[in-house]
């Protein structure tokens, strides 16, 4: 029962972002930013999955909103990684491009569901 998260482009982009973050942070120091960034990245697709399992539109949108908050954390932490010189500009662009795509699709999904809910 519920919605199939695998059919959502927003989920696919969030899943890609999580994979990119895990790959690009492999050589970060073990403590601190590596753990925080990876946790934030994995919360994006997992909250989308959680939302898809919810029975009401309100709960679904709430979970997607939580996912979007985690996504914004990822965006900031990627910027911080570059400022701290954990990553070069090329690796920053790889993660930031995945972030931008995920943000665009997730924001669009949330907006669409809110519009549908208000009809």
C-alpha positions in Angstrom: 0.0 0.0 0.0 1.1 3.6 -0.4 3.0 5.4 -3.1 6.0 3.9 -4.9 9.0 6.1 -4.2 10.9 4.4 -7.0 8.6 6.1 -9.5 9.5 9.6 -8.3 12.1 11.6 -10.1 12.7 13.5 -6.8 13.6 10.2 -5.2 16.0 9.2 -8.0 17.8 12.5 -7.7 18.0 12.3 -3.9 19.4 8.7 -4.2 22.0 9.9 -6.7 22.9 12.8 -4.4 23.4 10.3 -1.5 25.7 8.2 -3.7 27.7 11.1 -4.9 28.2 12.4 -1.4 29.3 9.0 -0.1 31.8 8.7 -3.0 33.1 12.3 -2.8 33.6 12.2 1.0 35.5 9.0 1.0 38.8 10.7 1.8 37.4 13.2 4.4 38.7 12.8 7.9 36.7 10.1 9.7 35.2 12.4 12.3 33.0 15.5 12.0 32.0 16.8 8.7 32.2 13.5 6.9 29.7 11.9 9.2 27.4 15.0 9.4 27.3 15.4 5.6 26.7 11.7 4.9 23.9 11.6 7.5 22.2 14.6 5.9 22.6 13.2 2.4 21.0 9.9 3.4 18.1 11.6 5.2 16.9 13.1 1.9 15.9 9.9 0.1 15.0 8.1 3.3 12.5 10.8 4.3 11.0 10.6 0.8 10.6 6.8 1.2 9.0 7.4 4.6 6.6 10.0 3.2 5.5 7.6 0.5 4.5 5.1 3.1 2.3 7.6 5.0 -1.5 7.3 4.6 -2.4 11.0 4.4 -1.3 13.8 2.0 -0.5 16.0 5.0 1.9 13.4 6.4 3.4 12.8 3.0 4.1 16.5 2.5 5.5 16.8 6.0 8.0 14.0 5.3 9.0 15.7 2.0 9.5 19.0 3.8 11.8 17.2 6.3 13.7 15.8 3.4 14.0 19.3 1.9 15.4 20.6 5.2 18.0 17.8 5.1 18.8 18.7 1.5 19.5 22.3 2.4 21.9 21.0 5.1 23.7 19.1 2.4 24.0 22.2 0.3 25.5 24.2 3.2 27.9 21.4 4.2 29.1 21.0 0.6 29.9 24.7 0.6 31.6 24.4 3.9 33.7 21.5 2.6 35.0 23.7 -0.2 35.8 26.6 2.2 37.7 24.2 4.5 39.5 22.9 1.4 38.3 19.3 1.9 37.4 19.3 -1.8 38.6 21.2 -4.8 36.3 23.1 -7.2 35.7 20.1 -9.5 34.5 17.9 -6.6 32.4 20.8 -5.3 30.7 21.1 -8.7 30.0 17.4 -8.8 28.3 17.5 -5.4 26.6 20.9 -6.0 25.2 19.8 -9.4 23.6 16.7 -7.7 22.3 19.0 -4.9 20.8 21.5 -7.4 19.0 18.7 -9.4 17.6 17.2 -6.2 16.5 20.6 -4.9 14.7 21.4 -8.1 12.8 18.2 -8.3 12.0 17.9 -4.6 10.8 21.6 -4.4 8.7 21.0 -7.5 7.1 17.8 -6.0 6.3 19.6 -2.8 4.8 22.6 -4.6 2.7 20.3 -6.8 1.3 18.3 -3.9 0.5 21.5 -2.0 -1.4 22.9 -5.0 -3.3 19.6 -5.4 -4.1 19.5 -1.7 -5.6 23.0 -1.8 -7.9 22.3 -4.7 
